[in-house]
Amino acid sequence: MRRLLIGSVTVVAVLLAGCSTRSDTDTDAAQNATPAAGASTASADFGTLKDVCGPGTAKASTVQGVTDKKIQVGVMSDVGFTKKSEFVDAAEVFTKWCNDAGGIDGRQLEPVTRDTRLMEVRQRVLEACKSDFALVGGGAALDSLGVQDRLKCLLPNFPGQSSQIGAIGSDLQLIASQPTAGYFSYAGYYTWLLKEKYPDSAQKVGIISGDAPVTKVMSAQFKEAIAGLGGTVGYSDLYPTAGVSDWTPYAQSIKNKGVKGLVFLGDFASLAKLEQALTNIDYAPDWIDANSNAYGPAFQQLAGTALAEQHNYAELFATAPLESASGNPATQQVIDLFKKYAPDKQVTYPVLRAFSAWLLFATSARDCAELTRTCVYDNAAKQTAWTAGGLQAPFDLSSKEPTKCYSVVEATAKGWQPADFKPDQGAYRCDAPVYKYRGKYGEPATLASVGKSLSDLT
């Protein structure tokens, strides 16, 4: 898995902002509640993107999931397990806004939840294969479980996040930003930590991860990449996925080993407890990579006074931090849309990533004279500097290499805020080296592996 969801198979899913839009049986009610095709009651612009949605004269179609009135898309989610709602919120807000503006050439976007309940990924993919035009703006902790079936039925995926090695970089999947298959996506961030911000920490890095096969692979990847960037991992440990009653022994080991930089691959609730234990024994590493799972108010509440002593950072896959919304119109627009369409819901980092995915899909579909999977996929794949209207640094979807841009936030006792990492392009710094894994950690699934090719896509 990647850093958007980390920890054990169980813990990872809890961390994941596994979300949905609405249940599969709510389709008719939702359609009846939307404006008539062709209506336009909202601005169609998003950030720097013009006319994302709008009215039109769409005709009847024989393409699965498409009629003259609607486009049905699936949203993969672990919501039945995690009870998290980021993706459901993003889908609800985006589609209501887009539909109010007229839809896609007059067709209303109709998102349908594909609730995996963590372990039912394949079942939900098979259901989506029967009725959805595409998958958009979602994610599942165990997403590789359904990737072969998705490829067999030629179902394109525009996820808000991708998690497992088999899914990341798989065919017919276009993610609007990182991770990138086969590469360490945090090379810029770690170069800044190890060589610039805290150079004395480079030879004193430690890693703690959940005791599960997936997380062990991640730990190995980080150990390799840190060494490749000039650092040394001198301490590593596992914690049981069922939880730890007392983190003091782990804190004491970190102190005894003189760890100056700590990578934590687990849930932020456990990290908060570890940091409290570190604070209690009067020890603080130079830095802790809390990762993007911790980016939000919940971690601050759980860590409490420990944040005054511990130095937490996270990299956001070159997404503009929420704290910079006043200076970033696109981020502010997401916040404003939530106030209008889902005022009781919170804008989070997964929401921003999901919005980027929805925008990529919508603009790609908009530009099709005839709406087909091939057209939408090809349009999205041609994006060489995708910014989602200003939500993120430019990302080249036509390339197999990671972006050179990154954004770093820091947790303080007063809340998360942009770190002093010397950004050189707005909210981003764009000088990341490229680190390609040398170890063998698995390969993304391909159309060829299921006897298909791009020429089969219609």
Secondary structure by P-SEA (a helix, b strand, c coil): ccccccccaaaaaaaccccccccccaaaaaaaaccccccccccccccccccccccccccccccccccccbbbbbbbcccccccccaaaaaaaaaaaaaaaacccccbbbbbbbbcccccaaaaaaaaaaaccccccccccccccccaaaaaaaccccccccccccccccccccccccccccccccaaaaaaaaccccccccccbbbbbbcccaaaaaaaaaaaaaaaaacccccccccccccccccaaaaaaaaaaacccbbbbcccaaaaaaaaaaaaaacccccccccccccccaaaaaaaccccccbbbbbbcccccccccccccaaaaaaaaaaacccccccccaaaaaaaaaaaaaaaaaaacccccaaaaaaaaaacccccccccccccccccccccccbbbbbbcccccccccccccccccccbbbbbbbccccccccccccccccccccc
